[in-house]
Amino acid sequence: MKVPKPVYVTSMTDDEWSKSTLQERVLRVASSCKGVKEVGNNAGTAVGKFLSSVGLGAGYSWCAAFVYWCLIQ
């Protein structure tokens, strides 16, 4: 199954993405988020995206939500 490469994963070409394993893809997605920081207490644009992927809102711990978000990309 061909899965399109997310636009924020700039560290590999579309061809490399299509030939990569799930583990490689998840690590590349996670690496593309290097430097993301929460705003205030477990909030912010990126953190909100991670939390919403698991049905939660701002204020919840987001570490596990981040892992899940990386997997579904």
C-alpha positions, 0 to 999 in steps of 0.5 A: 500500500502506497502511503503519501509522505507527509509534507513536514518530513523533509529528510527523505525523498518521496521514493525513499519514503515509499521504500521505507519500513514503518519503523523508519517512517515513524522515526522520521515523523518524530524527528520532524517534530524536533524542537516542538515545545508546549505553551503553558501547561500541556497546550500549544498548536502542535501539542493540541494536534497530538492530543486531538489525535487521541480525543483529548484537549489541552492540559493533558500530558501529551507524550503518549499522544505524540507517539500515537500521532507519529504512528498514524501519520 
